[in-house]
Amino acid sequence: MIMKHKVVHYIESRGFGGAEISVLNLLRGLDLNKWDPILIYHSNPDISKFIEKVKELNLETICFPQIKNWRDITGMISFIKKLRKIHPSVFHAHLTWNLRCSFGILCAYFSGINTVVATQHLYQEVRSRRLYKLYILQIYQKFISIFVDRYIAVSYGQAEQLKRAVISRDKVQVVQNGIYVEDYSKKSQNNLLRSPLSKNGGELWVVLTVARLDKQKGHIYLLNASSLIPRAVFFLAGDGPERANLEERVKQMNLYDKVIFLGHREDIAELMHNCDLFVLPSLFEGLPLSILEAMSACKPVIATDIEGINEIIIHGKTGLLVPSADSNALAENINLLISNPSLANKIAVAGRERIIQEFSAQKMVEGVTKIYEEIIRQRSV
């Protein structure tokens, strides 16, 4: 008889983005004969859709009040009691920033859970103009890492950053993000992006970017590049704090006919199938799912040559890489593929095959559950 282990997945999400989709993919792929996953989250209207998706998997979800700060002793005691009542074999924290979930990790340790795992979905070097504050944050991160049995980095580049930040390099392992390729295999019957271009007779290339409108994603460099690309129209799917600034930039550059803001969208697979080219000009990343999705939909991809992305794309074979914050390089490579459809198609086909082989959700789930099993086995000896 297979022993079933409870796993608490803990997340302090403030939106429904790549990290949340990765968690959803993991929960979707778990063998429920071996694992009994429970999601604990904090109330936030921006994650309601994420919670709905988890509930559609018929998994248990628990909304619990967020621990406010170190002085919230009552909140910590309450969470410890809750975890003791659930009595999971594994506590898995999902970190959307370096120090996210810290109180949850501490509570998991002091509740007596034997296995504490943390996935670092996005790592950003801790910075501060005040040296003493920077030093305190760095020490705090090392302190929290004492209570984590294993860190999971979603890319090799991120793993090296984590190894420098935590108390023990041996605690860091890599399990790259993965997606369900079949979700992006079905051709769309809709004409979502073509219809706005009908007046152009279909002569323009449809360039799609799916990303939160945040400085991290480098949209401004794509807008600057768009003025140098006569044969394309750019669709930006996503919303975020930079939207007003980007719309003002479009106004200043008179790009109304070239740049279309789609806002938050949930029909990403259909959008992918409606585009000719996918572009992601990010300045830093973990391992972006949008690139995996575009390649799964058999679309050519151009993205920045940064850690995480350059683990997915082999330049010239499965996509094109350009220097970050370089609008001219972006324009040059977009124009290259527009003028050479056979190259674009060759890259797209090779890209999809790479995702099937290296970045499937099944491979990701196997990597994560192997870590669970290793630590559980060590603790039982």
C-alpha positions in Angstrom: 0.0 0.0 0.0 1.4 3.4 -1.0 1.7 5.9 1.9 0.0 9.2 1.1 1.7 12.4 2.3 0.0 15.7 3.0 1.8 18.6 1.4 0.9 22.2 2.4 1.6 24.7 -0.5 1.9 28.2 1.0 1.9 31.3 -1.1 1.7 35.0 -0.4 0.5 36.0 -3.9 -0.7 39.5 -4.8 -1.7 38.6 -8.4 -2.1 35.9 -10.9 1.2 35.7 -12.9 3.9 33.3 -13.9 4.6 32.0 -10.3 1.0 31.2 -9.7 0.7 29.4 -13.0 3.7 27.4 -12.1 2.1 26.4 -8.8 -1.1 25.5 -10.6 0.9 23.3 -13.1 2.6 21.6 -10.2 -0.7 20.9 -8.3 -2.3 19.7 -11.5 0.4 17.1 -12.1 0.7 15.6 -8.6 -0.1 12.0 -8.2 -3.0 12.2 -5.8 -2.5 8.5 -4.9 0.8 9.6 -3.3 0.3 13.2 -2.4 -2.5 15.1 -0.7 -1.9 18.8 -1.5 -3.5 21.7 0.4 -3.1 25.3 -0.6 -2.9 28.0 2.1 -3.2 31.6 0.9 -4.1 35.0 2.1 -7.2 36.9 1.0 -6.6 39.2 -2.0 -9.1 40.0 -4.8 -6.3 39.9 -7.4 -5.7 36.2 -6.8 -9.4 35.1 -6.9 -9.0 33.6 -10.4 -6.0 31.6 -9.3 -7.9 30.2 -6.3 -10.8 29.3 -8.6 -8.4 27.3 -10.8 -7.0 25.4 -7.8 -10.5 24.6 -6.6 -11.4 23.3 -10.1 -8.7 20.6 -9.4 -10.8 19.5 -6.5 -8.0 20.4 -4.0 -8.4 21.8 -0.6 -7.8 25.5 -0.1 -7.5 27.4 3.1 -7.7 31.2 3.4 -5.7 32.3 6.4 -5.0 35.7 7.8 -1.5 37.0 6.9 1.1 37.5 9.6 1.7 41.2 9.6 5.1 41.5 11.2 7.4 40.3 13.9 5.1 41.8 16.6 2.2 39.7 15.3 2.9 36.9 17.8 -0.8 36.0 18.0 -0.9 35.5 14.2 2.2 33.3 14.3 0.9 31.2 17.2 -2.4 30.8 15.3 -0.7 29.6 12.1 1.5 27.2 14.1 -1.6 25.7 15.6 -3.2 25.4 12.2 -0.2 23.6 10.7 0.0 21.2 13.7 -3.7 20.4 13.1 -3.1 19.7 9.4 0.1 17.8 10.3 1.6 17.7 6.8 4.7 15.7 5.8 5.9 18.6 3.6 5.5 22.4 3.8 6.2 23.9 0.4 6.6 27.7 0.3 6.4 29.5 -3.0 8.5 32.7 -3.0 7.7 35.4 -5.6 10.4 37.5 -4.0 13.5 36.8 -2.0 12.0 37.3 1.5 8.4 36.3 0.7 6.8 33.6 3.0 9.4 34.2 5.7 7.0 34.0 8.6 5.3 31.0 7.1 8.6 29.2 6.9 9.4 30.0 10.5 5.9 28.8 11.6 6.3 25.6 9.6 9.6 24.9 11.4 8.3 25.5 14.9 5.2 23.5 14.2 7.4 20.5 13.9 7.0 19.8 10.1 9.9 17.5 9.1 10.3 18.8 5.5 10.3 22.4 4.6 10.9 23.3 0.9 10.9 26.7 -0.8 10.7 27.4 -4.5 12.3 30.7 -5.5 10.1 31.7 -8.5 11.9 35.0 -9.0 15.1 36.2 -7.4 16.3 39.8 -7.3 19.5 40.9 -5.6 18.6 42.7 -2.4 19.6 46.4 -2.9 19.4 49.5 -0.7 21.0 52.9 -0.7 21.5 52.5 3.0 24.3 50.0 3.7 23.1 49.1 7.1 19.6 48.2 5.7 21.2 46.1 2.9 23.3 44.3 5.5 20.3 43.5 7.7 18.3 42.2 4.7 21.1 39.9 3.7 21.6 38.6 7.2 17.8 38.1 7.5 17.8 36.0 4.3 20.6 33.8 5.6 18.8 33.4 8.9 15.5 32.3 7.2 17.4 29.8 5.1 18.4 27.9 8.3 14.8 26.7 8.6 14.6 25.5 4.9 15.6 22.0 4.1 15.8 22.6 0.3 15.5 25.6 -2.0 14.3 24.9 -5.5 15.5 27.4 -8.1 13.6 27.5 -11.3 16.7 28.2 -13.4 20.5 27.6 -13.1 21.3 31.3 -13.1 18.9 31.8 -10.3 20.4 28.9 -8.4 23.8 30.6 -8.4 22.2 33.8 -6.9 20.5 31.7 -4.2 23.7 29.9 -3.3 25.4 33.2 -2.6 22.4 34.4 -0.5 21.6 31.4 1.7 23.5 29.8 4.6 24.3 26.5 2.7 24.9 26.1 -1.0 24.0 22.4 -0.7 20.4 23.3 0.0 19.9 24.6 -3.5 18.6 22.4 -6.3 17.3 23.3 -9.8 13.9 22.2 -11.1 13.2 24.3 -14.2 9.6 25.5 -14.8 7.5 23.3 -17.1 4.2 23.6 -18.9 1.6 21.3 -20.4 2.6 21.4 -24.1 -0.8 20.0 -25.1 -2.5 23.1 -23.8 -0.9 25.1 -26.6 -1.1 22.5 -29.4 -4.7 23.0 -30.5 -5.0 25.6 -33.3 -7.3 28.5 -32.5 -10.4 29.0 -34.7 -10.7 32.6 -33.7 -9.2 35.6 -35.3 -8.5 37.6 -32.2 -5.5 39.6 -33.4 -6.1 39.5 -37.1 -9.5 41.3 -37.1 -8.1 44.6 -36.0 -5.6 44.4 -38.9 -8.2 43.5 -41.6 -7.9 47.0 -43.1 -4.2 46.2 -43.8 -5.0 43.1 -45.9 -3.0 40.8 -43.5 0.3 42.2 -44.7 1.5 43.2 -41.3 3.2 40.7 -38.9 1.5 40.3 -35.5 4.0 40.6 -32.7 2.8 39.6 -29.3 4.2 40.2 -25.8 2.5 38.6 -22.8 3.8 40.1 -19.5 2.9 42.2 -16.6 3.3 45.9 -17.4 6.2 46.4 -15.1 9.7 48.0 -15.6 11.2 44.5 -15.1 9.6 43.4 -18.4 11.3 46.0 -20.5 8.3 47.1 -22.6 9.7 50.5 -23.1 12.5 49.1 -25.2 10.0 47.3 -27.4 8.0 50.5 -27.9 11.2 52.3 -29.0 12.0 49.4 -31.4 8.5 49.4 -32.9 9.1 52.7 -34.7 11.9 51.0 -36.6 9.8 48.1 -37.8 7.4 49.1 -40.6 5.8 45.7 -41.3 4.5 44.8 -37.8 1.8 45.6 -35.3 2.5 45.0 -31.6 0.0 43.6 -29.1 0.8 43.9 -25.4 -1.2 41.5 -23.2 -1.1 42.2 -19.5 -1.6 44.9 -17.0 0.4 46.5 -14.2 1.9 49.7 -12.7 3.6 50.8 -15.9 0.6 50.9 -18.1 0.0 54.7 -17.8 3.7 55.4 -18.6 3.7 53.1 -21.5 0.5 54.6 -22.9 2.0 58.0 -22.6 5.1 56.9 -24.5 2.8 55.5 -27.3 1.2 58.9 -27.4 4.5 60.8 -27.5 5.8 58.6 -30.3 2.4 58.6 -32.2 2.3 54.8 -32.3 -1.5 54.4 -32.0 -1.6 52.3 -35.2 1.3 50.1 -34.2 0.8 49.3 -30.5 -2.4 47.9 -29.0 -2.8 47.3 -25.3 -5.0 44.2 -24.7 -5.0 44.4 -20.9 -5.3 41.4 -18.6 -6.2 38.3 -20.7 -7.0 34.7 -19.8 -7.1 33.4 -23.4 -3.3 33.2 -23.7 -3.2 30.0 -25.7 -5.5 31.5 -28.3 -3.5 34.7 -28.4 -0.3 32.7 -29.0 -1.8 30.9 -32.0 -3.0 34.3 -33.4 0.4 35.9 -33.5 3.3 35.5 -36.0 6.1 36.3 -33.5 6.5 36.4 -29.7 8.9 38.9 -28.1 9.9 39.3 -24.4 12.3 42.1 -23.7 12.7 41.5 -19.9 15.6 43.0 -17.9 15.6 40.0 -15.4 13.6 36.8 -15.0 13.3 33.5 -13.2 12.4 31.2 -16.0 9.4 32.9 -17.9 6.5 30.7 -18.7 5.3 33.0 -21.5 8.3 31.9 -23.6 7.6 28.2 -22.9 4.0 28.9 -24.0 4.9 30.6 -27.2 7.4 28.0 -28.2 4.8 25.3 -27.4 2.4 27.0 -29.8 5.2 26.7 -32.4 5.9 30.5 -32.6 9.3 32.0 -33.2 10.6 33.8 -30.1 12.9 36.8 -29.7 14.0 37.6 -26.1 16.7 39.1 -24.1 20.0 37.3 -23.4 19.6 37.1 -19.6 19.8 34.3 -17.0 16.7 32.1 -17.2 15.8 33.0 -20.7 19.1 31.9 -22.2 18.5 28.4 -20.6 15.4 28.1 -22.8 16.5 29.6 -26.0 19.5 28.4 -28.0 20.4 31.4 -30.1 19.8 30.9 -33.8 18.3 27.5 -33.3 15.3 27.6 -31.0 14.9 31.4 -30.9 16.9 34.6 -31.1 18.6 36.4 -28.2 19.3 40.1 -28.0 21.1 42.2 -25.4 18.8 43.6 -22.7 17.7 47.3 -22.9 18.8 47.4 -26.6 15.9 48.7 -28.8 18.1 48.7 -31.9 19.0 45.0 -31.5 15.3 44.2 -30.9 14.3 46.0 -34.1 17.1 44.4 -36.1 16.2 40.8 -35.1 12.4 41.4 -35.5 13.0 42.7 -39.0 15.3 39.8 -39.7 12.5 37.2 -39.0 9.9 39.3 -40.8 12.0 39.3 -43.9 12.9 35.7 -43.6 9.8 33.6 -42.9 11.6 30.3 -43.6 14.0 31.0 -40.8 11.2 32.0 -38.5 9.4 28.8 -39.2 12.6 26.7 -38.7 13.2 28.3 -35.3 9.6 27.8 -34.3 9.6 24.1 -35.0 12.9 23.6 -33.2 11.7 25.6 -30.3 8.5 23.5 -29.8 10.6 20.3 -29.9 12.9 21.7 -27.2 9.9 22.5 -24.9 8.6 18.9 -25.4 12.0 17.4 -24.5 13.2 19.7 -21.7 10.4 21.9 -20.2 7.3 19.7 -19.8 5.2 20.0 -16.7 5.6 16.3 -16.2 9.4 16.7 -15.9 8.9 19.6 -13.4 6.5 17.6 -11.2 8.9 14.6 -11.2 11.8 16.9 -10.1 9.8 18.5 -7.3 8.4 15.2 -5.9 11.8 13.6 -6.1 13.0 16.3 -3.7 10.0 15.6 -1.4 10.8 11.9 -1.4 14.5 12.3 -0.7 14.0 14.5 2.3 11.1 12.4 3.7 13.3 9.3 3.3 16.2 10.9 5.1 14.0 12.0 8.0 12.6 8.5 8.4 15.9 6.8 8.8 
